[in-house]
Amino acid sequence: MNDSMDPKQSVLGGKSKDLSFETSEGDQEMGMFESTSTDELGLEYGSTLRLSEGIELDPNDMNFEISPDEKMIINMGPQHPSTHGVLRLMIELDGEIILRTKPVVGYLHTGMEKTAEGLTYLQGSTNVTRMDYLSPLHNELVFSLAAEQLIGIEVPDRASWIRMLMCELNRCSSHLMWMATNGMDLGSTSMMLYGFREREMILAFFEKVTGLRMNHNYIRPGGVSADLPDGWQDDVIAILETIPGRLDEYDELLTGQPIFRERVNGVGIITDSQAIALGATGPILRSTGVPWDLRRDMPYLHYEQVEFDVIVGSIGDVFDRYSVRFNEIRESLRIIAQVVEKMPEGDYRVQDKKVTPPPRMRIDESMEALIHHFKIFTEGYKVPEGEVYVAVESPRGELGCYMVSDGSAKPYRMHIRGPSFVNLQTLPVMLRGGAIADAIASISSVDPVMGEVDR
């Protein structure tokens, strides 16, 4: 290389090439604290939703004494075992203290809402069930309820009670999965093993009923795909008899354990007003003391006919979010026991030939049944024009489905209000001012499922 040549230049093929590359995330880039505008700080702190019009944040009045020598911006994720999926956090640190956090999503984007426009209503459940893969039955339920409202049909009572049974079992399995992974995040390998052990009982029952352990395509517009198998009561009663005793073991293992309490008490606090302003729902909102649960406040299926308590916290820290989920398992078991007692006889799906395919055994006996089956599964059924929004209480909060029909056999538009996506807005508020070591506990306590975030 010529001594007079710029060290950033090299000769390649007789031409100079600049070797100084600038890396930038564009709008996603997190700048240093002092160079960030007040408007952007407001977004990062979640304050824009709470400040009156005309009021601006002063970067110099953030209750932090910032040492310029100790500040740095780091990435946590997207490949990190404690981000519960491909979540990336850009974090500005002052030593070990978190000043700001910026969640960056999109690494798992699957375009399920756009995919829904190319699938018939009968096929739609196979698509949405894969969003929140820890509670797939809730995804199928909200899609089916929206489609049924557009069609204008009411499902038989037995189908509604079966849906309640399966969704409450799914809530238990989802919270057990969270108990397991949260235990692992905080250093309790025993909790990881125990949580998976109990969840396995529920997944085995799901496999017996639906044929699959996850992503079932079981709840469909018009009812469910198959009736409960013989002996289902015995399987459910075994679950009801086993899990409460195991929950007592978890209680002894974690709740009063001094090391666990040190890791979660007073960590990741969010207030009720902050949670409401940021649109948080589910255990995050209830941990702040707000008793909002769609099963009680906006009942669907037959939740008004069963007794259960809405579990709330008081401080809104990681321990409260743990306590809410822990005790919600008990309440779900309470609901399941009532469902077993109240389960009626009858059809498990509507007997409307425009919506329901013929019984499988009829296909071998009747040409009309074969043609009916063929047309239902190839062309689908037309749904009247209209739009609807339906919401259910998933293990992570309000799961909503906005659906528009143009009169064809496929949704014209579909949008899912994923609680994991909305709840991620609370992370900058939870992490601000805390230690980087506490970020793991706070992220885990949000319980994000990235398949639902990047749907």
Secondary structure, DSSP 8 states (H G I E B T S, - for coil): --TTS-TTEEEETTEEEE-------GGG----GGGS-HHHHHHHTT-TTTS-TT----TT-SS----TTTEEEEEE-SS-TTTTSS-EEEEEEETTEEEEEEEE--TT---HHHHHTTS-TTTHHHHHTTSSTTSHHHHHHHHHHHHHHHHT----HHHHHHHHHHHHHHHHHHHHHHHHHHHHHTT-HHHHHHHHHHHHHHHHHHHHHHS-SSS---EETTEESS---TTHHHHHHHHHHHHHHHHHHHIIIIIT-HHHHHHHTT-S---HHHHHHTT--THHHHTTT----HHHHS--TTGGGS-------SS-SHHHHHHHHHHHHHHHHHHHHHHHHH---S-SB---TTTS---HHHHTT-HHHHHHHHHHHHH-----SEEEEEEEEETTEEEEEEEEE-SSSSEEEEEEE-HHHHHGGGHHHHHTTSBHHHHHHHHHHH---HHHHT-
